[in-house]
Amino acid sequence: MTPAGALPHLYLVRVAAELATKARRTRRRFQQQLVRNICDALDCAGVDSRVDSRWSRILVEASDRTALQQIASVFGVSSVSEVEARLPADLDEIVRVGESLYADRVRSRRFAVRARRVGDYPFSAQDIKVKLGAALNEYATVNLDHPDVTVSVEVRDGEAFLYSGRVPGAGGLPLGVEGKAVCLISGGFDSAVAAWLMLKRGISLDYVFCNLGGEAYERVVVSVAKILADGWSFGDRPRMHVVSFERPVEELKAAAEPKYWQVVLKRLMYRAAEAVAGEIGGEAVITGESVGQVSSQTLGNLRAIDDVASLPVFRPLLGADKTEIIAQAERIGTAVLSAHVREYCAILPDRPVTHAKPSAARSEESKVDLAVLDQAVAQRKVLDLRALDAVDLVQPYIFASDIADGAEVLDCRDPHHYRAWHYPGAKRWDLHELAARFQELDKGRTYVLCCNFGVLSAHLAEKMQRAGYEAYSFKGGLRELMRYAEARGLAVTPF
């Protein structure tokens, strides 16, 4: 915030209509939160600003025009206009300045004048429209129904504000006024959109990610959550709780009947979310489930999964279809990343139950040792999403220090070095050829790339991850790969 001195840009911010329906004390609290969130949005963008909160309008002075879109992205804002003139509330002055400011803009076009007056003045809103409209009519044609240019005047608190544009805001309620919840996030279209809809209702969110697919999967889910954190969570510091589900899934598959795996898995995820919610004061669990979208989301199965929850489970997408969800994901900015998220359904049996009874789901879950889940939650990784930078999003997820069973090693060195030594079973690819053709590879497999120093292969692994592949660069390059092979009794002498 800038304490003194004129800032070059002034914005008139209209609060969402819902705030006007609240009782006076509640509205004051909501608007105070809205101002804090606007200040946070501008601080995040590095914009110097000064905010003047009035009862039905908020005035923002800012150092940079990027403030416009930042303010419009704050929940609780109905719309924003950049003020082009600020002057005393004098009718003749309004007409003089309005004509000077807009004559060239309306010339040979259709225009309309809109006016709003709040308070007692020796002129009415109609007087402004008539006199300023007459002055501008010398240059253009009045068309109140379909104007090319709309000139707006707002008079309040002894001042007049002139502007000609309006940018829609995010609407909803100021983030933080409705308490806290946790959202089960998978990185796909659904959970991100569900989270956004709850943020719009003023609910602060932490995210719980039950990782079924390794570090590459984690990276893209973190990236999706960061879009929600950086672009829409102004006034909050959302965290992501990464719970490794490798052991819980092993326990589940060993204990429960296969056709119930997916239902019981969802129950375990709900338990994980509730455990996190209990620690952070969350009052609900948010999910992206939509009726009938997959086998675990039939009405019967949702009832069987809900049976495990003690907190309310909110599903804002319950009646939405996939086309609607994807369209909304495109609007909020998560669609591009979500499109590359693989479906990790390896535990699905051929014929999953589609209408589980709650009693049967409880019975199958009772076979699972929940201590394994408790341990996974206790050992979870917690990330401050707003604090992560681009390096944080890439570095931890690009490099591998081991080679998982079933992973395919792609050696990107030249043929001479490959023939001298390569990891057993590794396939040689020219680096540039692999960069051009990797989309021919099976997306269902895991790939570990290696080069002499691990740098060039890291760039390519990142590119493959962005395209939805689970690909890594072996950390440390050839030298560390040879040490890794030697430690496991694999051949390290030339072939």
C-alpha positions as CSV (number, residue, x, y, z in Angstrom):
1,M,0.0,0.0,0.0
2,T,1.2,3.5,-0.8
3,P,0.6,6.0,2.1
4,A,0.8,9.2,0.2
5,G,1.2,10.8,-3.2
6,A,-1.0,10.7,-6.3
7,L,-1.2,7.4,-8.2
8,P,-1.9,7.6,-11.9
9,H,-4.9,5.2,-12.2
10,L,-8.2,5.3,-10.4
11,Y,-10.7,2.4,-10.3
12,L,-14.3,2.4,-9.2
13,V,-15.1,-1.0,-7.7
14,R,-18.7,-2.1,-7.3
15,V,-19.3,-4.7,-4.6
16,A,-21.4,-7.8,-5.4
17,A,-25.1,-7.4,-5.1
18,E,-25.3,-10.1,-2.4
19,L,-23.4,-7.9,0.0
20,A,-26.2,-5.4,-0.1
21,T,-28.7,-7.9,1.2
22,K,-26.8,-8.5,4.4
23,A,-27.5,-6.9,7.7
24,R,-25.5,-3.8,8.4
25,R,-23.0,-5.4,10.7
26,T,-22.5,-8.4,8.5
27,R,-22.1,-6.2,5.4
28,R,-19.5,-4.1,7.2
29,R,-17.5,-7.3,8.1
30,F,-17.8,-8.7,4.6
31,Q,-16.7,-5.4,3.0
32,Q,-13.7,-5.1,5.3
33,Q,-12.7,-8.6,4.2
34,L,-13.2,-7.6,0.6
35,V,-10.9,-4.6,1.0
36,R,-8.2,-6.8,2.6
37,N,-8.5,-9.2,-0.3
38,I,-8.2,-6.5,-2.9
39,C,-5.1,-5.1,-1.2
40,D,-3.6,-8.6,-1.2
41,A,-4.4,-9.1,-4.9
42,L,-2.6,-5.8,-5.7
43,D,0.4,-6.6,-3.4
44,C,0.8,-9.9,-5.2
45,A,1.0,-8.2,-8.5
46,G,3.5,-5.7,-7.2
47,V,1.1,-2.8,-7.7
48,D,1.3,0.2,-5.4
49,S,-2.2,1.2,-4.3
50,R,-4.4,3.1,-2.0
51,V,-7.9,1.9,-1.2
52,D,-10.8,4.1,0.0
53,S,-13.8,1.9,1.1
54,R,-17.2,3.5,0.9
55,W,-20.5,2.0,1.7
56,S,-21.5,0.8,-1.8
57,R,-18.3,1.5,-3.8
58,I,-14.6,1.1,-3.3
59,L,-12.1,3.5,-4.9
60,V,-8.7,2.1,-5.7
61,E,-5.8,4.3,-6.7
62,A,-3.1,2.2,-8.4
63,S,0.3,2.6,-10.0
64,D,-0.3,0.2,-12.8
65,R,-3.1,-0.8,-15.2
66,T,-2.6,-4.4,-14.3
67,A,-4.7,-3.5,-11.2
68,L,-7.8,-3.7,-13.3
69,Q,-7.7,-7.5,-13.9
70,Q,-6.4,-8.2,-10.4
71,I,-9.3,-6.4,-8.8
72,A,-11.8,-8.1,-11.2
73,S,-10.4,-11.5,-10.0
74,V,-11.3,-10.9,-6.4
75,F,-14.4,-12.6,-5.1
76,G,-17.0,-10.2,-3.9
77,V,-16.4,-7.7,-6.7
78,S,-19.3,-7.2,-9.1
79,S,-17.5,-5.0,-11.7
80,V,-14.6,-2.5,-12.1
81,S,-14.3,0.7,-14.1
82,E,-11.2,2.7,-14.8
83,V,-12.1,6.3,-13.9
84,E,-11.1,8.7,-16.7
85,A,-11.9,11.9,-14.9
86,R,-12.5,12.8,-11.2
87,L,-13.9,16.3,-10.6
88,P,-16.1,18.3,-8.2
89,A,-19.8,17.5,-8.4
90,D,-20.8,20.5,-10.6
91,L,-23.1,20.0,-13.6
92,D,-21.5,22.5,-15.9
93,E,-18.0,21.1,-15.1
94,I,-19.3,17.6,-15.7
95,V,-20.6,18.6,-19.1
96,R,-17.4,20.5,-20.1
97,V,-15.1,17.7,-19.1
98,G,-17.3,15.0,-20.5
99,E,-17.5,16.7,-23.9
100,S,-13.7,17.3,-24.0
101,L,-13.0,13.7,-22.9
102,Y,-15.4,11.8,-25.1
103,A,-16.0,13.9,-28.3
104,D,-13.4,12.2,-30.4
105,R,-14.3,8.8,-29.0
106,V,-18.0,9.0,-30.0
107,R,-17.5,10.8,-33.2
108,S,-19.6,9.2,-36.0
109,R,-20.7,6.4,-33.7
110,R,-23.7,5.6,-31.7
111,F,-23.5,6.5,-28.0
112,A,-25.5,6.7,-24.7
113,V,-25.0,8.6,-21.5
114,R,-25.7,6.8,-18.2
115,A,-25.7,8.7,-14.9
116,R,-26.1,7.8,-11.3
117,R,-26.4,10.3,-8.4
118,V,-26.2,9.5,-4.7
119,G,-27.0,12.3,-2.3
120,D,-28.5,15.8,-2.6
121,Y,-27.4,18.1,-5.4
122,P,-29.0,20.9,-7.3
123,F,-29.2,18.7,-10.4
124,S,-30.5,15.2,-11.1
125,A,-29.1,12.2,-12.9
126,Q,-31.5,13.0,-15.7
127,D,-30.0,16.5,-16.0
128,I,-26.6,15.0,-16.5
129,K,-27.9,12.6,-19.2
130,V,-29.7,15.4,-21.0
131,K,-27.0,18.0,-21.0
132,L,-24.0,15.8,-21.6
133,G,-25.9,13.9,-24.2
134,A,-26.8,17.1,-26.0
135,A,-23.2,18.2,-26.0
136,L,-22.0,14.9,-27.4
137,N,-24.8,14.8,-29.9
138,E,-22.9,17.4,-31.9
139,Y,-20.5,14.6,-32.8
140,A,-22.5,11.4,-32.9
141,T,-25.9,9.8,-32.8
142,V,-27.7,8.9,-29.6
143,N,-28.7,5.3,-29.3
144,L,-29.8,4.2,-25.9
145,D,-30.5,0.6,-26.8
146,H,-27.4,-0.4,-28.8
147,P,-24.6,2.2,-28.2
148,D,-21.1,1.7,-29.5
149,V,-19.8,3.9,-26.7
150,T,-21.4,4.3,-23.3
151,V,-20.4,7.4,-21.3
152,S,-21.0,6.9,-17.6
153,V,-21.1,9.5,-14.8
154,E,-21.4,8.7,-11.1
155,V,-21.9,11.5,-8.6
156,R,-21.4,10.8,-4.9
157,D,-19.7,12.3,-1.8
158,G,-19.3,15.7,-3.5
159,E,-17.4,14.3,-6.5
160,A,-18.2,13.1,-10.0
161,F,-16.5,10.2,-11.7
162,L,-16.5,9.7,-15.5
163,Y,-15.8,6.4,-17.2
164,S,-16.7,4.5,-20.3
165,G,-16.0,0.9,-19.6
166,R,-16.9,-1.8,-17.2
167,V,-15.1,-5.1,-16.6
168,P,-17.1,-7.9,-14.9
169,G,-15.8,-9.1,-11.6
170,A,-15.7,-12.5,-10.1
171,G,-18.9,-12.0,-8.0
172,G,-19.7,-14.2,-5.1
173,L,-18.7,-13.5,-1.5
174,P,-15.3,-12.2,-0.2
175,L,-13.0,-15.2,0.4
176,G,-12.7,-16.0,4.1
177,V,-16.1,-14.8,5.3
178,E,-17.6,-18.3,5.4
179,G,-14.9,-20.2,7.3
180,K,-12.6,-23.0,6.1
181,A,-12.9,-26.4,4.4
182,V,-10.7,-28.9,2.7
183,C,-11.0,-29.9,-0.9
184,L,-10.0,-33.3,-2.2
185,I,-8.1,-32.5,-5.4
186,S,-7.0,-34.8,-8.2
187,G,-5.7,-32.2,-10.7
188,G,-8.4,-33.1,-13.2
189,F,-11.1,-30.7,-14.5
190,D,-13.7,-31.5,-11.8
191,S,-12.0,-31.0,-8.5
192,A,-10.4,-27.7,-9.6
193,V,-13.8,-26.3,-10.7
194,A,-15.5,-27.5,-7.6
195,A,-12.8,-25.7,-5.5
196,W,-13.3,-22.5,-7.5
197,L,-17.0,-22.6,-6.9
198,M,-16.5,-22.9,-3.2
199,L,-13.9,-20.1,-3.1
200,K,-16.5,-18.0,-4.8
201,R,-18.9,-18.6,-1.9
202,G,-16.3,-17.2,0.6
203,I,-14.9,-20.5,1.8
204,S,-11.1,-20.6,2.4
205,L,-9.7,-23.9,1.2
206,D,-6.8,-26.2,1.9
207,Y,-6.2,-29.0,-0.6
208,V,-5.8,-32.7,0.2
209,F,-4.1,-34.7,-2.6
210,C,-4.1,-38.5,-2.2
211,N,-1.2,-39.4,-4.5
212,L,-1.7,-42.6,-6.4
213,G,0.7,-41.8,-9.3
214,G,4.1,-40.7,-8.2
215,E,6.0,-37.4,-8.3
216,A,5.2,-36.5,-11.9
217,Y,1.5,-36.7,-11.0
218,E,2.1,-34.7,-7.8
219,R,3.8,-32.0,-9.8
220,V,0.9,-31.4,-12.2
221,V,-1.7,-31.4,-9.3
222,V,0.4,-28.9,-7.4
223,S,0.5,-26.7,-10.5
224,V,-3.3,-26.9,-10.8
225,A,-3.7,-26.0,-7.2
226,K,-1.3,-23.1,-7.5
227,I,-3.4,-21.5,-10.2
228,L,-6.3,-21.5,-7.8
229,A,-4.0,-20.2,-5.0
230,D,-2.3,-17.4,-7.1
231,G,-5.2,-16.4,-9.3
232,W,-8.2,-16.7,-7.1
233,S,-7.3,-17.0,-3.4
234,F,-6.5,-13.4,-2.5
235,G,-6.6,-12.8,1.2
236,D,-5.7,-16.4,2.0
237,R,-2.6,-18.7,2.2
238,P,-3.9,-22.0,1.0
239,R,-1.8,-25.1,1.6
240,M,-1.7,-28.5,-0.2
241,H,-1.5,-31.6,1.9
242,V,0.1,-34.4,-0.1
243,V,-0.7,-37.8,1.3
244,S,1.1,-40.8,-0.3
245,F,-1.5,-43.5,-1.0
246,E,0.9,-46.2,-2.1
247,R,0.7,-48.1,1.2
248,P,-3.0,-47.6,1.8
249,V,-3.7,-48.9,-1.7
250,E,-1.5,-51.9,-1.1
251,E,-3.4,-52.6,2.1
252,L,-6.7,-52.2,0.4
253,K,-5.9,-54.5,-2.5
254,A,-4.7,-57.2,-0.1
255,A,-7.7,-57.0,2.2
256,A,-10.9,-56.0,0.4
257,E,-13.0,-57.7,-2.3
258,P,-11.9,-56.3,-5.8
259,K,-15.3,-55.1,-6.9
260,Y,-15.4,-52.8,-3.8
261,W,-11.9,-51.4,-4.2
262,Q,-12.9,-48.1,-5.7
263,V,-15.7,-47.4,-3.2
264,V,-13.4,-48.3,-0.3
265,L,-10.6,-46.2,-1.8
266,K,-12.9,-43.2,-1.9
267,R,-13.9,-43.8,1.8
268,L,-10.2,-43.8,2.7
269,M,-9.7,-40.5,0.9
270,Y,-12.6,-39.0,2.8
271,R,-11.0,-40.2,6.0
272,A,-7.7,-38.6,5.0
273,A,-9.5,-35.3,4.2
274,E,-11.4,-35.3,7.5
275,A,-8.2,-36.0,9.4
276,V,-6.6,-32.9,7.8
277,A,-9.7,-30.9,8.3
278,G,-9.7,-31.8,12.0
279,E,-6.1,-30.4,12.3
280,I,-6.8,-27.1,10.5
281,G,-10.3,-26.3,11.7
282,G,-12.0,-27.3,8.5
283,E,-15.8,-27.5,8.7
284,A,-16.5,-29.4,5.4
285,V,-15.0,-31.6,2.7
286,I,-15.3,-30.5,-0.9
287,T,-15.2,-32.9,-3.8
288,G,-15.6,-32.7,-7.6
289,E,-17.9,-35.6,-7.9
290,S,-20.7,-35.5,-10.5
291,V,-23.6,-38.0,-10.5
292,G,-23.0,-40.9,-13.0
293,Q,-19.7,-39.7,-14.3
294,V,-17.7,-42.8,-13.3
295,S,-18.6,-46.0,-11.5
296,S,-17.8,-44.6,-8.0
297,Q,-20.1,-41.7,-8.6
298,T,-23.4,-43.4,-9.1
299,L,-26.1,-42.3,-6.6
300,G,-25.8,-45.6,-4.7
301,N,-22.1,-45.5,-4.5
302,L,-22.0,-41.9,-3.4
303,R,-24.4,-42.9,-0.5
304,A,-22.1,-45.7,0.5
305,I,-19.0,-43.4,0.4
306,D,-20.8,-40.6,2.3
307,D,-21.5,-43.1,5.0
308,V,-17.9,-42.7,6.3
309,A,-18.0,-38.9,6.6
310,S,-18.7,-37.1,9.8
311,L,-18.3,-33.6,8.3
312,P,-20.6,-32.3,5.6
313,V,-19.5,-33.3,2.1
314,F,-20.2,-30.6,-0.5
315,R,-20.3,-31.5,-4.2
316,P,-21.0,-28.3,-6.2
317,L,-20.8,-30.2,-9.5
318,L,-23.3,-32.9,-8.7
319,G,-25.6,-32.0,-11.5
320,A,-23.1,-30.7,-14.1
321,D,-22.0,-32.5,-17.2
322,K,-18.4,-32.8,-18.4
323,T,-18.8,-30.2,-21.2
324,E,-20.0,-27.6,-18.7
325,I,-17.2,-28.5,-16.3
326,I,-14.5,-28.2,-18.9
327,A,-15.9,-24.9,-20.1
328,Q,-15.7,-23.5,-16.6
329,A,-12.1,-24.9,-16.2
330,E,-11.1,-22.9,-19.3
331,R,-12.6,-19.7,-17.8
332,I,-10.7,-20.1,-14.5
333,G,-7.4,-21.1,-16.1
334,T,-6.9,-24.7,-15.0
335,A,-8.0,-26.5,-18.2
336,V,-4.7,-26.6,-20.0
337,L,-3.0,-28.4,-17.1
338,S,-5.9,-30.6,-16.2
339,A,-6.1,-31.9,-19.8
340,H,-2.7,-33.6,-19.2
341,V,-3.6,-35.3,-16.0
342,R,-3.6,-39.1,-16.4
343,E,-6.4,-41.2,-14.9
344,Y,-4.8,-43.3,-12.2
345,C,-7.3,-46.2,-12.2
346,A,-4.9,-49.1,-11.9
347,I,-6.8,-50.5,-8.9
348,L,-10.1,-50.7,-10.7
349,P,-11.4,-54.2,-11.3
350,D,-13.1,-55.3,-14.5
351,R,-16.5,-55.2,-12.9
352,P,-16.7,-52.6,-10.1
353,V,-19.8,-52.5,-7.9
354,T,-22.1,-49.7,-9.1
355,H,-24.6,-49.6,-6.3
356,A,-22.9,-50.5,-3.1
357,K,-24.9,-50.7,0.1
358,P,-23.4,-48.7,2.9
359,S,-23.3,-51.8,5.1
360,A,-21.4,-53.7,2.5
361,A,-18.9,-50.8,2.0
362,R,-18.4,-50.6,5.8
363,S,-17.8,-54.4,5.9
364,E,-15.2,-54.3,3.2
365,E,-13.5,-51.3,4.7
366,S,-13.3,-53.0,8.1
367,K,-10.9,-55.5,6.6
368,V,-8.4,-52.6,5.9
369,D,-5.8,-51.7,8.6
370,L,-6.6,-48.0,9.0
371,A,-3.3,-47.5,10.9
372,V,-1.6,-47.5,7.5
373,L,-3.8,-44.6,6.5
374,D,-3.2,-42.8,9.8
375,Q,0.5,-43.1,9.2
376,A,0.2,-41.8,5.6
377,V,-1.7,-38.7,6.9
378,A,0.8,-38.1,9.7
379,Q,3.7,-38.3,7.3
380,R,2.1,-36.1,4.6
381,K,3.9,-33.3,2.8
382,V,2.5,-29.8,3.4
383,L,3.1,-27.1,0.7
384,D,2.5,-23.4,1.0
385,L,1.1,-22.9,-2.5
386,R,1.5,-19.1,-2.6
387,A,5.1,-19.4,-1.6
388,L,6.1,-21.8,-4.3
389,D,7.9,-20.4,-7.4
390,A,8.5,-21.9,-10.8
391,V,11.7,-23.6,-9.7
392,D,9.8,-25.2,-6.8
393,L,7.2,-26.6,-9.2
394,V,9.8,-28.2,-11.5
395,Q,12.9,-29.2,-9.5
396,P,11.5,-31.7,-7.0
397,Y,9.5,-33.6,-9.7
398,I,11.9,-33.8,-12.6
399,F,14.7,-35.9,-11.1
400,A,14.7,-39.5,-10.1
401,S,17.2,-41.2,-7.8
402,D,16.1,-44.7,-8.5
403,I,14.4,-46.7,-11.3
404,A,11.1,-48.2,-10.4
405,D,10.1,-51.7,-11.4
406,G,8.6,-51.6,-14.9
407,A,10.2,-48.2,-15.8
408,E,11.8,-47.9,-19.2
409,V,15.2,-46.2,-19.3
410,L,15.9,-44.0,-22.3
411,D,19.6,-43.3,-22.9
412,C,20.0,-39.9,-24.7
413,R,23.8,-40.1,-25.2
414,D,25.6,-40.6,-28.5
415,P,25.9,-44.1,-29.9
416,H,29.6,-44.4,-29.0
417,H,29.0,-43.7,-25.3
418,Y,25.9,-45.9,-25.3
419,R,27.9,-48.9,-26.7
420,A,30.6,-48.3,-24.1
421,W,28.1,-48.7,-21.3
422,H,24.4,-48.4,-20.7
423,Y,22.0,-49.3,-18.0
424,P,20.8,-52.9,-18.6
425,G,17.7,-52.8,-20.9
426,A,18.1,-49.1,-21.6
427,K,17.0,-48.0,-25.1
428,R,19.1,-45.4,-26.9
429,W,17.4,-42.4,-28.4
430,D,18.9,-39.3,-30.0
431,L,17.9,-36.4,-27.8
432,H,16.5,-34.3,-30.6
433,E,14.7,-37.3,-32.1
434,L,13.1,-38.1,-28.8
435,A,12.0,-34.5,-28.3
436,A,10.2,-34.7,-31.7
437,R,8.7,-38.1,-31.3
438,F,8.1,-38.9,-27.6
439,Q,4.3,-38.7,-28.2
440,E,4.6,-42.0,-30.0
441,L,5.5,-43.6,-26.7
442,D,3.0,-45.4,-24.5
443,K,1.6,-42.9,-22.0
444,G,0.8,-45.8,-19.6
445,R,4.5,-46.4,-18.9
446,T,7.1,-44.6,-16.7
447,Y,10.2,-43.3,-18.3
448,V,13.6,-42.5,-16.8
449,L,15.9,-40.4,-19.1
450,C,19.6,-40.2,-18.8
451,C,22.4,-38.1,-20.4
452,N,26.0,-37.4,-19.4
453,F,25.2,-34.8,-16.7
454,G,21.4,-35.1,-16.2
455,V,20.8,-31.6,-17.5
456,L,19.6,-32.1,-21.1
457,S,17.5,-35.1,-20.2
458,A,15.9,-32.9,-17.4
459,H,14.7,-30.4,-20.0
460,L,13.2,-33.2,-22.1
461,A,11.6,-34.9,-19.0
462,E,9.9,-31.7,-18.1
463,K,8.5,-31.3,-21.6
464,M,7.2,-34.9,-21.5
465,Q,5.6,-34.3,-18.1
466,R,3.8,-31.3,-19.4
467,A,2.4,-33.5,-22.2
468,G,1.0,-35.9,-19.6
469,Y,3.8,-38.5,-19.5
470,E,5.4,-39.8,-16.3
471,A,9.0,-39.1,-17.2
472,Y,12.1,-38.2,-15.1
473,S,15.7,-37.4,-15.5
474,F,18.1,-39.6,-13.6
475,K,19.7,-37.3,-11.0
476,G,23.4,-36.8,-11.4
477,G,23.6,-38.1,-14.9
478,L,25.7,-41.0,-16.1
479,R,28.1,-41.1,-13.1
480,E,25.2,-41.5,-10.6
481,L,23.4,-44.0,-12.8
482,M,26.5,-46.2,-12.9
483,R,26.9,-46.0,-9.1
484,Y,23.2,-46.9,-8.8
485,A,23.7,-50.0,-11.1
486,E,26.8,-51.1,-9.2
487,A,25.1,-50.8,-5.8
488,R,22.5,-53.2,-7.1
489,G,24.9,-55.7,-8.6
490,L,24.2,-54.8,-12.2
491,A,26.9,-54.7,-14.9
492,V,29.0,-51.5,-14.9
493,T,31.7,-52.7,-17.3
494,P,31.5,-51.9,-21.0
495,F,29.3,-54.2,-23.1
